[in-house]
Amino acid sequence: MSDAKDLIVWHGPNTRSTGTVWLVEELGVPYELRKVDVFGGETREAEFLKINPAGKVPAIRHKGKTLTEMAAISLYLCDEFPDAGLAPAIHDPLRADYLYWSIFRPGVLEPALITKAQNLDVDPRTVGWGEWETVITLIETALNDGPWLLGERFSAADILIGGALGWMKHFNLMPGHSPINAYLDRLNARPARQRAQATNS
Ligand SMILES: N[C@@H](CCC(=O)N[C@@H](CS)C(=O)NCC(=O)O)C(=O)O
């Protein structure tokens, strides 16, 4: 049995760490939320750099171990709290797709989004994320089979991918008739997502 002291989440309101708060809300485990004023420069102050020398949120501490990088945090916490069912277990046929989409978030989707939003000039054959249109088509194709990336099963991969897709609206990059729009509506309707959003004010 864990208590709130076992898990600390450092969260910068209105940053990507909202996704990590969403994750722990979906896990339904007790945790202590520590807000960090990212826009006020707190992530670059000595006290916070002791937690994450990279000066970034999210960060967590669980059972005395500090971990950063939101995809790593997601994979770690889902394995630590398997009863929540947010990760298909090892040997579950859905496990491969779950890992694929979890890594797709920081490895492909995020850099593709930033490259597109900032109109950066890169050769798609030499960057690991390739072409923007291909990235979007991959996600749309995955959504053909069900409400979630793994079909009928909601997983932490939806939190990772869905969190970044929210930026598409923010950057005005959402294709008009994409199934991603309805997918985002489904994600936004989740109570855990709404509780995480409430920590941003
Ligand atoms: N690769 C990291 C990126 C984390 C990140 O860029 N966090 C931003 C907030 S969206 C941050 O903390 N920025 C504060 C700063 O750079 O001082 C992850 O995926 O967790």
Ligand as a Chemical Component Dictionary entry (heavy atoms), coordinates in Angstrom:
data_LIG
# 
_chem_comp.id                   LIG 
_chem_comp.type                 NON-POLYMER 
_chem_comp.pdbx_formal_charge   0 
_chem_comp.three_letter_code    LIG 
# 
loop_
_chem_comp_atom.comp_id 
_chem_comp_atom.atom_id 
_chem_comp_atom.alt_atom_id 
_chem_comp_atom.type_symbol 
_chem_comp_atom.charge 
_chem_comp_atom.model_Cartn_x 
_chem_comp_atom.model_Cartn_y 
_chem_comp_atom.model_Cartn_z 
_chem_comp_atom.pdbx_ordinal 
LIG N1  N1  N 0 12.307 15.887 -22.746 1  
LIG C1  C1  C 0 11.590 16.398 -21.604 2  
LIG C2  C2  C 0 11.191 17.813 -21.933 3  
LIG C3  C3  C 0 10.691 18.563 -20.734 4  
LIG C4  C4  C 0 10.468 20.054 -21.044 5  
LIG O1  O1  O 0 10.889 20.547 -22.088 6  
LIG N2  N2  N 0 9.816  20.759 -20.123 7  
LIG C5  C5  C 0 9.627  22.195 -20.242 8  
LIG C6  C6  C 0 8.171  22.534 -19.970 9  
LIG S1  S1  S 0 7.134  22.129 -21.335 10 
LIG C7  C7  C 0 10.418 22.879 -19.148 11 
LIG O2  O2  O 0 10.464 22.400 -18.043 12 
LIG N3  N3  N 0 11.013 24.038 -19.450 13 
LIG C8  C8  C 0 11.636 24.839 -18.445 14 
LIG C9  C9  C 0 12.997 25.298 -18.790 15 
LIG O3  O3  O 0 13.559 24.890 -19.815 16 
LIG O4  O4  O 0 13.527 26.075 -17.984 17 
LIG C10 C10 C 0 10.384 15.512 -21.291 18 
LIG O5  O5  O 0 9.833  14.925 -22.227 19 
LIG O6  O6  O 0 9.993  15.383 -20.129 20 
# 
loop_
_chem_comp_bond.comp_id 
_chem_comp_bond.atom_id_1 
_chem_comp_bond.atom_id_2 
_chem_comp_bond.value_order 
_chem_comp_bond.pdbx_ordinal 
LIG N1  C1  SING 1  
LIG C1  C2  SING 2  
LIG C1  C10 SING 3  
LIG C2  C3  SING 4  
LIG C3  C4  SING 5  
LIG C4  O1  DOUB 6  
LIG C4  N2  SING 7  
LIG N2  C5  SING 8  
LIG C5  C6  SING 9  
LIG C5  C7  SING 10 
LIG C6  S1  SING 11 
LIG C7  O2  DOUB 12 
LIG C7  N3  SING 13 
LIG N3  C8  SING 14 
LIG C8  C9  SING 15 
LIG C9  O3  DOUB 16 
LIG C9  O4  SING 17 
LIG C10 O5  DOUB 18 
LIG C10 O6  SING 19 
# 
